Amino acid sequence: MSTQVDRPAVEVGVAAGAGGDQPTPRRTRGRRQHAALRIRHELPSGWRWAFAALGAASLLGLWVAAASVWSTTSFPVPGPLATVRAGIELWSTEGLGTDLLASLRRVGVGYAISMAVGIVLGLAIGTFPAFQVYWEAPIGFLRYIPATALTPLFLLWLGIDEAPKVALVVAGTVFYNILMVADVGRAVPAEMMASAYTLGAGRWTVLRKIVFPHALPGIIDVARINLASAWLMLVVAELLAARDGLAFQMQRAYRFRQVDTMFAILLVFAVIGVASDLTLRWIRNRTAPWARP
Amino acid sequence: MDPQPHGTLGPTMNLPVATPKLVVSELVKDYRFGRRTVRAIDGIDLTVGRGEIVCIVGTSGCGKSTLLRIVAGLEPPTGGVVTVDGDTVVGPGPDRGMVFQTYTLYPWRTVRANIAFGLECAGRPRAERERRVDELLGIVGLTEFAEHRPGALSGGMRQRVAIARALATEPDVLLLDEPFAALDAQTKRAMQDFLLQVWRRTGATILMVTHDIEEALYLAGRVYVFSARPGRVAAHMHLPFGATRGWSVTRDPRFLDLRDEIRDLLLAAAPARP
């Protein structure tokens, strides 16, 4: 009945008895790796916070240091405090709010058009080889024209109001959006579409219920990446011909040699960028929680 | 020209072969690689009767998955015809539900919404969809997981959802392309019993492709053994085990003899490769 039950006990006894005979370990085998500097290994949360804080602090520290070194030379660098003060001043006396709104509207309208075209054409190119072949020559040719080179043309054709600025934002981002969304569309597993066909789906249903939902998080990521190019195009447009806008204020500050004001506007650009990126990331995680990395 | 039944040991379990549900005749499939043409399938004839489980066994690269894709309508044949109830197959449709080897569940849909997909495509009203999905969730034993997303399920559970999804529209034929190949041994065995249980409850007509000889012998009423490159029917066997076989059948001497016989056939058919 209990023929083998006592086996572990025997082993424990042996181990305990033999313990004294074993040499005490002096050497180690294998190479230890420090927890903070492993390759592609999740960072312990303490180190995580430490490195994040260090990154933010180094930028701020570098800025403060530069400001104190060059404060009195002919190469003035305003510190963080002076920058914020100039920003508040700009907001209350020069009405930076309206400039901010003007710029946001231009980027918003232009980038919305660009994304809409990018999604429709991109998904068509990514799913139908016929579309891909058709668009290969036109897009391949046009996308190598630097969009900034179109600025004088757009001013000539569209006047100096909102139209050329919106057009420039579209021209500078739409090709990237199309090609990157096409890649996202191509990443939909063929088997996933095949299974939909065997369940009775037609091509339109596959596009609507398989390709689009699968591509959605990728499309939002494309939007996040190319948004920076949209702002780049906006600045070019506003520097050349504008009566308001963030880059127009930049130009104005340049004429009056107001370096602290210029720094304040740069800060506004950075804050808008971070805020829009976080917003898009939040939308991505809300609409496609299944694709959360 | 049906190949001779081969290696039938003892009295055969005679299944009604009156009017087969699915008929594949003289099927040929060529693939072109640049100027080279490779024949994947060479003149295959096979039938699946109503309510029958038929397995195709072959080594990898014998064209068995290609055959299933042609039956599903996902690829056109180079020659030959596939008919279901006398109708020629020209494209995919919900009358031939398919379960794939890899997980093809839609990760953004819950288990319930995955199973309902085919019913949505058929335009069935919501109330009917819910009723049917509830019934299927019961059959595959996943009622508690109805609102989970596939990412939260194990491999075996995902394949059970895939089977339920394919069954939802009550297909004439259920096509299974190595559905359990990615599962561990224990789960695989449980899934085989699960499939038999579903089959007994629904009376589904099933054509399954596998490289696992024992799986084919355990599940099927008839087995087609494919030779490799190009795929041909090397043997066609009526299995002598009843429909209510249990796991003990795997120790039946006839089972072991058939297993060895098929193994020898596959070894002879496949060129020696490392």
Contacts between the chains, C-beta under 8 A, distances in Angstrom:
chain1	res1	chain2	res2	distance
A	189	B	102	7.9
A	189	B	104	7.3
A	191	B	100	5.3
A	191	B	102	5.8
A	191	B	104	4.9
A	192	B	104	5.2
A	192	B	106	6.9
A	194	B	69	7.9
A	194	B	72	7.7
A	194	B	74	5.3
A	194	B	92	7.4
A	194	B	98	7.6
A	194	B	100	7.3
A	194	B	104	7.5
A	195	B	98	6.6
A	195	B	100	6.1
A	195	B	104	4.0
A	195	B	162	7.8
A	196	B	117	7.1
A	196	B	121	7.9
A	197	B	73	7.6
A	197	B	74	6.7
A	197	B	91	7.8
A	197	B	92	3.8
A	198	B	72	5.4
A	198	B	73	7.7
A	198	B	74	7.3
A	198	B	92	5.0
A	198	B	93	7.4
A	198	B	94	7.1
A	198	B	96	6.3
A	198	B	97	6.0
A	198	B	98	4.2
A	198	B	166	7.3
A	198	B	175	7.6
A	199	B	94	5.6
A	199	B	97	6.9
A	199	B	117	5.4
A	199	B	118	3.7
A	199	B	121	5.9
A	199	B	165	6.8
A	199	B	166	7.3
A	199	B	168	7.9
A	199	B	169	6.7
A	200	B	93	6.3
A	200	B	94	3.3
A	200	B	118	5.4
A	200	B	121	3.9
A	200	B	122	5.6
A	200	B	169	6.2
A	201	B	117	7.6
A	201	B	121	4.8
A	202	B	121	7.8
A	205	B	121	5.9
A	209	B	117	7.5
A	209	B	120	7.8
A	210	B	106	6.9
A	213	B	106	7.3
A	213	B	108	4.8
A	214	B	106	7.8
A	214	B	108	7.3
A	288	B	108	6.5
A	290	B	107	4.4
A	290	B	108	5.1
A	290	B	149	5.5
A	290	B	151	5.8
A	291	B	107	7.4
A	291	B	108	7.8
